[in-house]
Amino acid sequence: MRRRENGSLYGALLILAIAIGGALYVYYSVMFERDVPAISMKNSGYWNLKDSLDVAIDDISGLKSYKVSLKSDTSETVLYEEQFMEAHESVRVKIDPPKSSYAMSDKNIKIVVEARDASKWNLFKGNITRSEFALKIDKKRPLVNIILNSYKINKGGAALVIFKVEDENLKNVYIETNFGKKFIAQPFYKEGYYISLLAWPITSVDFKATVIADDYALNSTQAYVPLYLQDKIYKVSNIKIDDNFLKGKIAELADEFEETQGITDPIKQFKIINEDVRIKNEKLIHEITSKVSDKMINDFKINSMYPLKNGQVVAHYGDHRIYSYNGEDISESYHMGLDLASNAIADIKTQNSGNVVFSEYNGLYGNMPIIDHGLGLYTLYGHCSTVNVNNGDTVNEDATIANTGKSGYAMGDHLHFGVLVQGIEVYPAEWMDNNWMKLNITDVISGAKDIIDKKI
């Protein structure tokens, strides 16, 4: 009897073990996985009924079928439906607008995606899921209207444009150029209007600026800024360097910069300083001066810029400098500012108020305060001996911000004066010319205001 009872107990335990093992197999087996298919769709919440929508469906056990429908307030239309003989772990569906959809009057629709996987879970029926993506229909392109702009732009110079953009779902507004720069437009005067300074780099052969307006539905409009292009020839200087220069200023700078540590060849030191260090220093300048406020402005008034009293020009903006040693060209650079000199350690004054955004040492430029005057316009003061302002300070007109010197890559006491528009160095002489500023800045702004006021 006892042997029979033991046999029954072992049998019961075996059955229990098999049941537990089977349950664990079902629980952990990929064939019986319980996760529903993952459905995603890249979208902004808008659809222009022109571009395709991309849906992704993924499942670890593989997909058995899916269906994509377009649902409106009045109907539901199946766009795509597919069943698979062999399970697919990943499916990508490109949803093209249905025929005649552009005539659709609905303002809101839903894309409904249903999917079933190949899992044996749910009594071999698989895991089923349904996702809905609500979309606003927007078939209208933004309206762009150039209100007024400067008549012309000089190579190496600046210009101004004011324009209007209308779109209830507006996403981006910017000004694209032929040389890869995107200028940021700032809200101006009234709702829907924008203003921006533009700049033509001296290193770009041509100039073209186009206002781009995009909405969330990916509708886009372009409007060309009609500027007359005035080419300008800048000086080319062939500069011979000698051993005294290499053993003097270059050796002094080579001890300072990490890029020249361990380099003993004076020619290599010069090339690294004139090229690599310069690129690093100018990259910092461009990053600092590329920022534009997103706050609305009503006006932009600027005084002519004469930072150094009785200052004499000792080096011009745009000078293309080609350096040679023993008759062989070894390096080149562009002089991106105006060098002014008067007395040693002379007062440097700003004729315009602004915010100090940098007041530190910057390699070749030495002690270098930078002031933000608004609308993406910045002034830079290089080679200073002393700096009287700090980052974050607000300066008023006629404030003494620094003194001239020969810090950085300077052979004598002077001021390197730079003017930048959204990170691009421009011709300082334009901003020293009251007539140029009246024609290209003041008159454009006042004329645009008159036009805007008449439209409202």
C-alpha positions as CSV (number, residue, x, y, z in Angstrom):
1,M,0.0,0.0,0.0
2,R,2.8,2.4,1.0
3,R,4.6,1.7,-2.3
4,R,1.4,2.5,-4.2
5,E,0.9,5.7,-2.2
6,N,4.4,6.8,-2.9
7,G,3.9,6.1,-6.6
8,S,0.8,8.3,-6.7
9,L,2.6,11.1,-4.9
10,Y,5.6,11.0,-7.3
11,G,3.1,11.0,-10.2
12,A,1.3,14.0,-8.8
13,L,4.6,15.8,-8.2
14,L,5.7,15.0,-11.7
15,I,2.5,16.4,-13.2
16,L,2.8,19.5,-11.0
17,A,6.4,19.9,-12.1
18,I,5.4,19.6,-15.8
19,A,2.6,22.0,-15.3
20,I,4.9,24.6,-13.6
21,G,7.6,24.0,-16.2
22,G,5.0,24.5,-19.0
23,A,3.7,27.6,-17.3
24,L,7.2,29.0,-16.9
25,Y,7.9,28.2,-20.6
26,V,4.8,30.0,-21.7
27,Y,5.5,32.9,-19.4
28,Y,9.1,33.4,-20.6
29,S,9.0,32.2,-24.1
30,V,9.3,34.7,-27.0
31,M,6.6,32.7,-28.7
32,F,4.2,33.7,-25.9
33,E,5.4,37.2,-25.3
34,R,2.8,39.6,-24.0
35,D,4.0,43.0,-25.2
36,V,1.8,44.7,-27.8
37,P,3.4,46.0,-31.0
38,A,5.1,49.4,-30.7
39,I,3.6,52.0,-33.0
40,S,5.1,55.4,-33.7
41,M,4.7,58.1,-36.3
42,K,6.9,61.1,-36.9
43,N,4.7,64.1,-37.0
44,S,4.3,67.7,-35.7
45,G,0.6,67.4,-35.1
46,Y,-0.1,68.9,-38.5
47,W,-0.4,67.6,-42.1
48,N,-0.3,69.6,-45.3
49,L,-1.8,66.7,-47.4
50,K,1.3,67.0,-49.7
51,D,4.1,65.3,-47.9
52,S,4.1,61.7,-46.7
53,L,3.8,60.5,-43.1
54,D,6.1,57.8,-41.8
55,V,4.7,55.1,-39.5
56,A,6.9,52.5,-37.7
57,I,5.6,49.3,-36.2
58,D,7.9,47.0,-34.3
59,D,7.4,43.8,-32.3
60,I,9.8,41.2,-30.8
61,S,7.7,38.2,-31.9
62,G,7.1,39.7,-35.3
63,L,4.0,41.3,-36.9
64,K,1.2,39.2,-38.4
65,S,-0.9,42.1,-39.8
66,Y,-1.6,45.8,-39.7
67,K,-4.1,48.3,-40.9
68,V,-3.9,52.1,-41.4
69,S,-7.0,54.2,-41.6
70,L,-7.8,57.9,-42.0
71,K,-10.6,58.9,-39.7
72,S,-12.6,62.2,-40.0
73,D,-15.7,63.4,-38.3
74,T,-17.9,61.8,-40.9
75,S,-16.0,58.8,-42.2
76,E,-13.2,56.3,-41.9
77,T,-11.1,55.2,-44.9
78,V,-8.7,52.3,-44.9
79,L,-5.4,53.5,-46.5
80,Y,-3.2,50.4,-46.1
81,E,-3.9,46.9,-44.9
82,E,-1.5,43.9,-45.0
83,Q,-1.2,40.4,-43.6
84,F,2.1,38.5,-43.5
85,M,2.7,34.8,-44.2
86,E,6.0,35.2,-42.3
87,A,6.2,37.5,-39.3
88,H,8.1,40.8,-39.7
89,E,9.8,42.2,-36.7
90,S,9.7,45.7,-38.1
91,V,7.5,47.4,-40.7
92,R,7.7,50.9,-42.1
93,V,4.7,52.4,-43.7
94,K,4.9,55.5,-45.9
95,I,1.4,57.1,-45.8
96,D,0.8,59.2,-48.9
97,P,-2.2,61.5,-49.0
98,P,-5.2,59.7,-50.4
99,K,-6.5,60.7,-53.8
100,S,-8.7,63.8,-53.7
101,S,-7.6,64.5,-50.2
102,Y,-6.4,68.0,-51.0
103,A,-10.0,68.9,-51.5
104,M,-10.8,67.7,-48.0
105,S,-12.7,70.3,-46.0
106,D,-11.9,68.7,-42.6
107,K,-9.7,70.7,-40.3
108,N,-8.9,67.8,-38.0
109,I,-8.4,64.1,-38.8
110,K,-6.9,61.0,-37.1
111,I,-4.5,58.4,-38.5
112,V,-5.5,55.1,-36.9
113,V,-3.0,52.3,-36.9
114,E,-4.0,48.8,-35.8
115,A,-1.5,45.9,-35.5
116,R,-1.5,42.3,-34.4
117,D,1.7,40.3,-33.6
118,A,2.6,36.7,-34.1
119,S,2.7,35.8,-30.5
120,K,0.9,32.7,-29.2
121,W,-0.4,34.6,-26.3
122,N,-4.1,35.4,-25.8
123,L,-5.1,31.8,-26.9
124,F,-3.0,32.0,-30.0
125,K,-4.7,35.2,-31.1
126,G,-1.6,37.3,-30.5
127,N,-1.3,40.8,-29.0
128,I,-3.4,43.5,-30.6
129,T,-3.0,47.2,-30.3
130,R,-4.5,50.4,-31.8
131,S,-3.0,53.9,-31.9
132,E,-4.6,57.1,-33.0
133,F,-2.6,60.2,-34.1
134,A,-4.6,63.4,-34.2
135,L,-3.5,65.8,-37.0
136,K,-4.6,69.3,-37.9
137,I,-5.0,69.8,-41.6
138,D,-3.0,72.9,-42.9
139,K,-2.7,73.2,-46.6
140,K,-1.8,76.9,-46.6
141,R,1.7,78.2,-47.2
142,P,2.8,81.2,-45.1
143,L,2.5,84.6,-46.7
144,V,5.7,86.6,-46.8
145,N,5.9,90.2,-47.9
146,I,9.1,92.3,-48.0
147,I,8.1,95.7,-46.6
148,L,11.3,97.6,-47.1
149,N,15.1,97.0,-47.3
150,S,18.3,98.8,-48.0
151,Y,18.8,99.7,-51.6
152,K,22.2,98.0,-51.8
153,I,24.8,96.0,-50.0
154,N,28.6,96.3,-50.4
155,K,30.9,93.3,-50.4
156,G,32.1,93.2,-46.8
157,G,29.2,95.5,-45.7
158,A,25.8,95.3,-44.1
159,A,22.1,96.0,-45.1
160,L,18.7,95.9,-43.4
161,V,15.4,94.2,-44.3
162,I,11.9,94.4,-42.8
163,F,9.2,92.0,-43.8
164,K,5.9,90.6,-42.8
165,V,4.9,86.9,-42.3
166,E,1.4,85.6,-41.8
167,D,0.6,82.0,-40.8
168,E,-1.5,80.8,-37.9
169,N,0.8,77.7,-37.4
170,L,4.1,79.5,-38.0
171,K,7.2,77.5,-36.9
172,N,10.3,79.1,-38.2
173,V,11.3,82.4,-39.8
174,Y,14.9,83.1,-40.9
175,I,16.9,84.5,-43.8
176,E,18.9,82.0,-45.8
177,T,22.0,83.0,-47.8
178,N,24.0,81.5,-50.6
179,F,27.1,81.1,-48.4
180,G,25.4,79.0,-45.7
181,K,24.7,81.6,-43.1
182,K,21.2,81.8,-41.6
183,F,20.3,85.3,-40.3
184,I,17.9,85.4,-37.4
185,A,15.0,87.8,-37.7
186,Q,13.7,89.8,-34.7
187,P,10.0,90.7,-34.1
188,F,9.5,94.4,-35.1
189,Y,7.0,97.1,-34.2
190,K,3.7,95.2,-34.8
191,E,2.6,91.6,-34.6
192,G,3.8,89.6,-37.6
193,Y,6.6,91.9,-38.7
194,Y,10.3,91.2,-38.5
195,I,13.6,93.0,-38.9
196,S,17.1,91.8,-39.6
197,L,20.5,93.1,-40.4
198,L,22.3,91.3,-43.1
199,A,26.0,91.0,-43.9
200,W,28.1,90.0,-46.9
201,P,31.4,88.4,-45.9
202,I,34.5,89.5,-47.8
203,T,35.3,85.9,-48.4
204,S,32.1,85.3,-50.3
205,V,32.2,86.1,-54.1
206,D,28.4,86.6,-54.3
207,F,25.5,87.5,-52.1
208,K,21.9,86.4,-52.0
209,A,19.4,86.5,-49.2
210,T,16.0,84.8,-49.1
211,V,13.4,85.0,-46.4
212,I,12.2,81.5,-45.4
213,A,9.0,80.9,-43.5
214,D,8.0,77.4,-42.5
215,D,4.9,76.2,-40.6
216,Y,4.3,73.1,-38.5
217,A,2.7,71.3,-41.4
218,L,5.9,71.8,-43.4
219,N,4.4,74.3,-45.8
220,S,7.2,76.7,-46.8
221,T,7.5,80.1,-48.5
222,Q,10.5,81.9,-49.9
223,A,10.9,85.6,-50.7
224,Y,14.0,87.0,-52.2
225,V,15.4,90.2,-50.7
226,P,16.0,92.6,-53.6
227,L,19.4,94.1,-52.9
228,Y,21.7,95.8,-55.5
229,L,25.1,94.2,-55.1
230,Q,28.1,96.5,-55.0
231,D,31.4,94.7,-55.3
232,K,34.4,96.1,-53.5
233,I,38.1,95.4,-53.9
234,Y,40.0,95.1,-50.8
235,K,43.8,95.5,-50.4
236,V,46.2,92.6,-50.8
237,S,49.4,93.0,-48.7
238,N,52.5,90.9,-49.3
239,I,54.3,90.9,-46.0
240,K,57.9,89.6,-45.6
241,I,58.7,88.2,-42.2
242,D,62.3,88.0,-40.9
243,D,64.2,86.2,-38.2
244,N,63.9,89.1,-35.8
245,F,60.1,88.9,-36.0
246,L,60.2,85.1,-35.6
247,K,62.6,85.2,-32.6
248,G,60.8,88.2,-31.1
249,K,57.0,88.4,-31.2
250,I,56.4,84.9,-32.5
251,A,58.6,83.3,-29.9
252,E,56.9,85.3,-27.2
253,L,53.4,84.1,-28.4
254,A,54.6,80.6,-28.9
255,D,55.4,80.4,-25.1
256,E,51.8,81.4,-24.4
257,F,49.7,79.2,-26.6
258,E,49.1,75.5,-26.0
259,E,49.0,74.8,-29.7
260,T,52.7,75.7,-30.0
261,Q,54.0,73.8,-27.0
262,G,56.8,71.5,-28.0
263,I,57.2,73.2,-31.5
264,T,60.7,74.6,-32.0
265,D,60.7,75.4,-35.7
266,P,59.9,79.2,-35.8
267,I,58.1,78.9,-39.2
268,K,55.8,76.2,-37.9
269,Q,55.2,78.3,-34.8
270,F,54.2,81.2,-37.0
271,K,51.9,79.1,-39.2
272,I,50.1,77.6,-36.1
273,I,49.7,81.0,-34.5
274,N,48.5,82.8,-37.7
275,E,46.2,80.0,-38.7
276,D,45.2,77.5,-36.0
277,V,45.2,79.9,-33.1
278,R,43.4,82.6,-35.2
279,I,40.7,80.1,-36.2
280,K,40.2,79.2,-32.5
281,N,40.0,82.9,-31.5
282,E,37.7,83.9,-34.3
283,K,35.4,80.9,-33.6
284,L,34.9,82.2,-30.1
285,I,34.1,85.7,-31.4
286,H,31.6,84.4,-34.0
287,E,29.8,82.3,-31.3
288,I,29.5,85.3,-29.0
289,T,28.3,87.7,-31.6
290,S,25.8,85.4,-33.4
291,K,23.1,85.8,-30.8
292,V,19.9,87.9,-31.5
293,S,17.1,88.7,-29.0
294,D,13.6,87.3,-29.7
295,K,12.0,90.3,-28.0
296,M,10.0,92.7,-30.2
297,I,11.8,96.0,-30.8
298,N,10.1,99.3,-32.0
299,D,13.2,101.1,-33.3
300,F,16.9,100.9,-33.7
301,K,19.0,104.0,-33.3
302,I,22.8,104.0,-33.6
303,N,25.4,106.7,-33.4
304,S,28.4,106.9,-35.7
305,M,31.3,105.0,-34.2
306,Y,34.5,106.7,-33.4
307,P,36.0,104.7,-30.5
308,L,39.4,106.5,-30.4
309,K,39.7,110.3,-30.3
310,N,42.1,111.6,-33.0
311,G,42.8,108.0,-34.0
312,Q,44.7,107.4,-37.2
313,V,44.1,104.4,-39.4
314,V,47.1,102.2,-39.4
315,A,45.6,99.0,-40.9
316,H,42.4,98.6,-43.0
317,Y,39.5,96.2,-42.8
318,G,39.5,93.4,-45.3
319,D,43.2,93.4,-45.9
320,H,44.3,90.1,-47.4
321,R,47.7,89.5,-45.9
322,I,50.1,87.0,-47.6
323,Y,53.2,86.2,-45.6
324,S,56.5,85.1,-47.1
325,Y,59.8,84.0,-45.7
326,N,63.0,84.0,-47.9
327,G,60.8,84.5,-51.0
328,E,58.4,81.7,-50.3
329,D,54.7,82.2,-49.3
330,I,54.1,80.4,-46.0
331,S,50.8,81.6,-44.7
332,E,47.8,84.0,-45.2
333,S,45.0,85.7,-43.2
334,Y,42.4,88.4,-43.5
335,H,42.4,91.5,-41.3
336,M,38.8,91.6,-40.0
337,G,38.8,95.0,-38.3
338,L,40.1,98.6,-38.5
339,D,43.4,99.4,-36.6
340,L,43.5,102.8,-35.0
341,A,46.3,104.5,-33.1
342,S,46.8,107.7,-31.3
343,N,48.6,108.1,-28.0
344,A,49.8,105.1,-26.0
345,I,47.3,103.7,-23.6
346,A,44.6,106.1,-25.0
347,D,41.0,106.0,-23.8
348,I,38.6,103.8,-25.8
349,K,35.1,105.1,-25.8
350,T,31.9,103.6,-27.1
351,Q,29.5,106.1,-28.8
352,N,26.6,103.7,-28.3
353,S,25.1,102.1,-25.3
354,G,25.0,98.3,-25.0
355,N,25.7,95.2,-22.9
356,V,29.2,93.8,-22.4
357,V,29.1,90.2,-23.5
358,F,32.8,89.5,-23.2
359,S,35.7,91.2,-21.5
360,E,38.5,88.7,-21.3
361,Y,41.7,87.7,-23.0
362,N,41.3,86.0,-26.4
363,G,44.6,84.9,-27.9
364,L,45.7,87.0,-30.9
365,Y,43.2,89.7,-30.0
366,G,44.6,90.1,-26.5
367,N,42.4,91.8,-23.9
368,M,39.1,92.1,-25.8
369,P,35.8,93.6,-24.7
370,I,32.8,93.0,-26.9
371,I,29.6,95.0,-26.7
372,D,26.1,94.0,-27.9
373,H,24.2,96.9,-29.3
374,G,21.0,95.0,-30.2
375,L,19.6,93.7,-33.5
376,G,22.7,91.4,-33.9
377,L,25.1,94.3,-34.0
378,Y,28.3,94.0,-32.0
379,T,31.5,96.0,-31.6
380,L,34.9,94.5,-30.6
381,Y,37.9,96.2,-29.1
382,G,41.2,94.2,-29.4
383,H,44.8,94.5,-28.0
384,C,43.7,96.6,-25.0
385,S,46.1,97.3,-22.2
386,T,43.4,97.6,-19.6
387,V,39.7,96.8,-19.6
388,N,37.3,98.8,-17.4
389,V,34.1,96.7,-17.9
390,N,33.1,93.2,-16.9
391,N,30.8,90.6,-18.5
392,G,27.2,91.5,-17.9
393,D,27.8,95.3,-17.5
394,T,25.6,97.8,-19.2
395,V,27.5,100.7,-20.8
396,N,26.2,104.1,-21.7
397,E,27.2,106.4,-24.6
398,D,30.7,108.0,-24.3
399,A,31.8,105.5,-21.6
400,T,35.5,104.7,-21.3
401,I,35.5,101.0,-21.6
402,A,39.2,100.3,-22.0
403,N,42.6,101.6,-23.1
404,T,44.7,100.9,-26.1
405,G,47.7,98.6,-25.9
406,K,49.6,95.8,-27.5
407,S,48.3,92.7,-25.8
408,G,48.0,89.6,-28.1
409,Y,49.3,89.7,-31.6
410,A,50.2,93.4,-31.8
411,M,53.6,95.0,-32.6
412,G,52.7,98.4,-31.3
413,D,50.1,100.2,-29.2
414,H,46.8,100.5,-31.1
415,L,43.1,99.5,-31.1
416,H,41.8,96.7,-33.3
417,F,38.2,97.9,-33.8
418,G,35.7,95.3,-35.2
419,V,32.0,95.5,-36.1
420,L,30.1,92.3,-36.5
421,V,26.6,91.5,-37.7
422,Q,25.3,88.1,-36.3
423,G,28.8,86.7,-36.2
424,I,30.1,88.2,-39.5
425,E,32.8,90.9,-39.5
426,V,31.7,93.9,-41.6
427,Y,33.2,97.1,-42.9
428,P,33.6,99.4,-39.8
429,A,33.7,102.5,-42.0
430,E,30.0,102.1,-42.9
431,W,29.1,102.4,-39.2
432,M,31.3,105.6,-39.0
433,D,29.4,107.2,-41.8
434,N,26.2,109.1,-40.7
435,N,25.0,109.3,-44.3
436,W,25.3,105.6,-44.8
437,M,23.5,104.8,-41.6
438,K,20.7,107.2,-42.5
439,L,20.1,105.7,-45.9
440,N,20.5,102.1,-44.9
441,I,19.2,101.9,-41.4
442,T,17.3,105.0,-40.1
443,D,15.4,105.7,-43.3
444,V,14.5,102.1,-43.9
445,I,13.1,101.7,-40.4
446,S,11.0,105.0,-40.5
447,G,9.8,104.2,-44.0
448,A,8.7,100.7,-43.0
449,K,6.9,102.0,-40.0
450,D,4.9,104.4,-42.3
451,I,4.0,101.5,-44.6
452,I,3.0,99.3,-41.6
453,D,0.8,102.0,-40.0
454,K,-1.0,102.6,-43.3
455,K,-1.8,98.8,-43.6
456,I,-3.2,98.6,-40.1
